[in-house]
Amino acid sequence: MEQQAPTKIAEAQPSAEEQASTQAEQAPTHAADAQPATQKLALSREMTAGKANQVAAIVVLALLSTITTLALPLIGGAFVAELEKGGGAVTSAALWMVGVGLAAAVTGTLSGYLLSKLGIDLVTKLRVRTLKHSLGLPLKIARREGTGDLAARLTSDSSQVRGLTEVGPLQLPMAALQVLATLVIMGFLDGILLLMTVGSFLIAIVGVVFVVKAIRKKFEALQAGVGKLSDDFVATLEALTVVKAHRAESRLVRSFSERAENLGGLEIAAARLEAMVVPVMTLAQQVALVVVIMGGGVRYVAGEISLPNLVSFLLLLLQLAAPLVMAIQAIGAIQAGLVAKQRFESVFSLPYEQVDDRTEGGEPVAVAPGTPAVVLQGVGFAYEAGRPVLEDVGFAVPPSGLTAMVGRSGAGKTTVLGLIERFMELDSGSISVFGREVSDWPLSELRGRIAYVDQSFTLLRDTVRNNLLLGLDKTVPDEVLLDALEQVGLREEISALPQGLDTPIGGENDLSGGQRQRLALAGVLLSDARLVLLDEPSSQLDSLNEGRLREVVDRLAEDRAVLVVAHRLSTVQHARHVILLEQGKVLAQGTHERLMSESEPYAQLVHGQMLRPVDSVRMS
């Protein structure tokens, strides 16, 4: 297996992560434009942009809900006053109470729904932006961040941001307004009773402030832990075959269970803190109610407050706890949402490859006759400081024909292909494609002229058709697709699938390693790329299908440049040019026959069966 960029699967070494980050920041930014250190999200502005009417409706409805809620206790006092007078307006006051109560409920429901809709729209935008940015990350950065941690932005972090957007812009201000207006009205009704009420609540509020701060710390640790757990779990599922082969399920279950239990402990601690808020505020309300009833009773007997005003004051007191609890809970949701917001900002601040703008028409770059397809000069590259993978590598790939790279595992062959594709950036030297430095190519144009099949013959979890059409901006008739499958010996097998070309790959309809590899090669046939990079294309093929592959490669090499990482003797025997890599350096290059006679390391490679004969693999 070729040496790969460090992948965050279980526990990456901190120094490697820091080095990857440093290299990413210092890398040339033509393809991956460096972003600011932090990219702040203006959630309120993004949520309300272009939706002025909806925002106005939410504000008006919320204000009406607050006003009617405040008016209800006063109408209750008026109802008591009518009872005292024995007048005929009792029924009218009662109807007003019912009507105002319904109005408060309806306006509150509508404003909450419209606000939720705004929040959902914003979360959808964030998810789409996260998907786009994550797929545009340079490989090194994406591997450092981890797939599971990036995916957590779409799930738990999105939910927390939605909570932030729903309570922050409106619910918290409305709750604060309701509390303030309630206190003002209570002050007009009786200043002494107001002081008693504020004193009863003050101690509770101070205690809750400390609880909210503790909740934020728990959420920070919790969301980071969930992201890391998701990342490691996804990586483990990708290696499930190896896990089962080594009977490691139980050990991994124990490991993940311990981590899940630790996260559960954090959630319980946060829930315990959150659970304290409502009881504390309820207790404060009950204390205030007892104090007001006692003090209000004394003042009523003394004639210092009227019965209607006392009733209104008590009703306002009963309403006061609700907006206070809402405000405090909103603060808790805001703390969690701010943590999630920071996690989104950290993703959006990562370097991003500008590959969106595709060249219209896709016309090939004019190349002077005889211009090599690829030229490497003095190329050096290292994944980690002090561990060079390539050193002073130089060779040329002719504009057409088959060029093979051979060497022991870890020699740097796959890394060369990655550098040509600009999956990574050079540390030294230069690489040109069709006479143009790779750093001068817009990424979309560069990769649009290269067909690439990796050594894992990776396919998307999508239909056969979409995998064949990946990277093509045109409609291709079924017969053309089936012809490409025929050329790699896969037409009958794909036609036998439940939905043929429209069968999703994966799950119960997954393909074997050899089938997946041939499907990837069929996609190369459909491409009009002038440079084809193949990483061990025959590693999973039997002799029959390897013969078909050789025919396909020979056909491609007639008018295209084909650079192949070869582990089969038959492949290098057909190559026009062979390059021998050893420990990141070019030891020799030439034809197979010439290298056999002039390069002892190459001859040892062949005689030592490091280049396998055709019939050494029997897989389909």
Secondary structure, DSSP 8 states (H G I E B T S, - for coil): --------SS---HHHHHHHHHHHHHS--SSEE---S-----HHHHHHTT-HHHHHHHHHHHHHHHHHHHHHHHHHHHHHHHHHHT-TTHHHHHHHHHHHHHHHHHHHHHHHHHHHHHHHHHHHHHHHHHHHHHHTS-HHHHHHH-HHHHHGGGTHHHHHHHHHHHIIIIIHHHHHHHHHHHHHHHHHH-HHHHHHHHHHHHHHHHHHHHHHHHHHHHHHHHHHHHHHHHHHHHHHHHTHHHHHHTT-HHHHHHHHHHHHHHHHHHHHHHHHHHHHHHHHHHHHHHHHHHHHHHHHHHHHHTTSS-HHHHHHHHHHHHHHHHHHHHHHHHHHHHHHHHHHHHHHHHHHTS-EE------TT-------TT--SEEEEEEEEEEETTEEEEEEEEEEE-SSEEEEEE-STTSSHHHHHHHHTTSS--SEEEEEETTEEGGGS-HHHHHHTEEEE-TT----SSBHHHHHTTT--S---HHHHHHHHHHTT-HHHHHTSTTGGG-BSSGGG---HHHHHHHHHHHHHH---SEEEEESTTTT--HHHHHHHHHHHHHHHHHSEEEEE--BHHHHHH-SEEEEEETTEEEEEE-HHHHHHH-HHHHHHHHTTSSB-GGG----
